[in-house]
Amino acid sequence: MSESPEMVPVRRKDRAVTDEAWIEEMLATAPFGVLATARDGQPFVNMNIFVYEPASKCIFMHTANTGQTRSNVEQAERVCFAVSEMGRLLPAVYARNFSVEYAGVIAFGRAEVVTDEAECARALQMLLDKYAPHLRPDVHYRRSTPEEIAATTVYCIRIERWSGKRKVAPADHPGAFCFGQPGAAPWPDWRAEETRRAAGD
């Protein structure tokens, strides 16, 4: 991957992921991503389904034929694309030490509107194959017609640089729980737990 543009290094080196196989796996399996664009100083994000193609190191996604995303990309091609997932919430004795498990990838590059009809059809088929791999074109559904493809904007994001980051806590982290699910209290009282730790128990 290119080192341009120059970016601020990840502050927590212990959480940075440089394993490109891990980064590519996350891009290949994430269910959705967030595309960040800007126009005239106004940031804009588009949450969307997408497909990553390892051979070309490109991300493909689509929107309607007109709209804010297409307008932004046509004015400024440099974009940022992110995928992430959340793990368990991690209680702590002190509120400032509460944390969460996570994993994420940020890709920087240039987006372009795909204008070749065959390439558009190929990208849209890759999307269908990712999200509905059990269904086959011309068997379970009719392929998109040229008119339908023409009504869709397909984007190719050519990745120039990427970075990964993750945090994983030990399986027995006290009181760890998933968001939206009930969790057990890790200790009856934080003061008693503080005392116990100070005593080295």
N, C-alpha and C positions, 0 to 999 in steps of 0.2 A: 504494500500500500504506500501511496505517496505521503510524504510528510507535510505537504502543503494543503491548506493554509496552516500557518503556525497557530497552535492552540495552547491554552493554559494547561500545564500538566495536571494529571489527577493528583489531588492532594493526598489521599490515603493510598499509598503505594501498595499496602497489604490487601487492598480490595480491587486493584486494577487487574484486568485480565488481558494478557497479550497473546493467549493461545488462539490463533486464527481459526482453528478447527472448531473451538467452542463458540467463537463469535459467529461463524457461518452456520453452525447448527441452530443457534438461537434465531438467526434471521430466517432460516428455513422452516422453523417450527412455530414461530410466534403467530397467534391467530389474527392479530391486527397490529398496525403501526401508526405512528404520528408523523406527518410530513410538516415541517416548518418552513415557511416562506416569508418574504417581506416585500412590501411595496411602499415607496415613499416614506420609509421609516416606520411603517405600521406592521408589526409582526402578525402572522396568521398561521393557525394550525388546522390541519385536516386529518381527522382520525379515519382510517380506511383499511380495508383488506388489501393485501398485496402478495406478491410472490417474488422470492429471491432466486436468481439464476446463478449458480456457482461458476459456471464456465465463463460467463462474461463479467462477473462481479457487478451485476446490475439488479436493481429493484424495479419491478413493474407494478403499476397501479392504474386505476382509471377513475374518472369522474364523468359528470355530464359534459356535453360539448361546450357549454359556456359556464362561467362562474368565476369565483374569486381565485381558486387555485390556478386555473389555466391563465387568467389574467396576470397573476403574480409571476408564474413561471415564464411567461412570454416577456415580461419586463426584466426579470432578474433570475438567471438560471441557477445561481448558487443556492443550495438548499441543505437542510439537515433532516435526517430521518431517524426515528427512535423506536425501539421495542423494549418492553420491560415486563417483568412479572414480580409479584409480591409473594413472599413466603410467610413465615409465622411472625407475630408480634412478640417482642421480647421484654417482659417486665423487668424492672430493676428496683433496688432498694431506694435509689434517689430518682426523682422524676426526670432529671436532666440526662440520666443514663438509659431511659427507655429507648428501645431500638426496634428494628424490623429487618427481617431477612429480605433480600431482593436480588435481582439479576437484571442487567440491562445492557443494551448495545446502542451506541450512537454512531451513525454513519454520516459523513460529510461528502458532498459531491455536487454534481451539476445535473439538473433535470432538463429534459427536453420533451416536447410533444412529439410522439411517434406519428409520422405522416404516411408511411408506407402501409398500404392496406394489408398485405400479407403479414407484415411484422405485427400489426395491431391484432390480427386474428390469432397469430401464434401466442402473443402475450395474454390475450383473453382466454385462450384455451389452457394456458399454464395456470391461470387463476382457477378455472373450473376444475382442473386436475388436482390442484392443491386442496380445494375446499369440498369437492365432491368426488373423491377418487374412486368411489364404488359405482359411479355412473359413467356410462360411455357415450360419447357423441355418436350420432346417427343410429343409436340403439335406444337409449333412454331419453334422449332429447335431440331436438333439431339444432344444428349449428346456427350461429348468428349469420344473418344475411348481410351483404355489403351495405345495404341501407341502414341496418341496425348498428353495424360497426361505425359507419360514418356519423352516427348520432352520439358516439362515445369518444371521449378524449382519453387516450392511453399515454401514460408517461413512462419514460425510461430514466431512472436515476443512476448515473454512472458514478460509482463510489470511488472516491480518491483517498479517503482516510476513514478509519473506524477505530473505536475503542470500546472495551467492555469493562463492566464493573459488577461485582457481586459481593454479597455477605451471606455467609452460612454459619449459623450457631450450632453448638453441639446438640445432639438429639435430646439430651436430658436437661436442656436449659430450663431452670425452674419457672413454671407457670406459662411457658410458651403456648400460644394459641393462635388460631387463624381468625382473621377479621370476620365479624358477622357470626361467629360461633361462640358458644359459652366456653369460658376458660376457668380452670380451678385457680384459686388464690395460691400464689407460690409460697407464702409464709403468713402466719397469723397476724404479725405486727412488725413493721419495718424497724422499729427501735430495737426489738429483741433480736432481729436478724443482724442488724448492725453490730450489736454487742457480741453476738456469736461469732461473727467474722473477725471482729477485732481480737477476740480471744484465740483465734486460729482454729476454731472447731470445724 
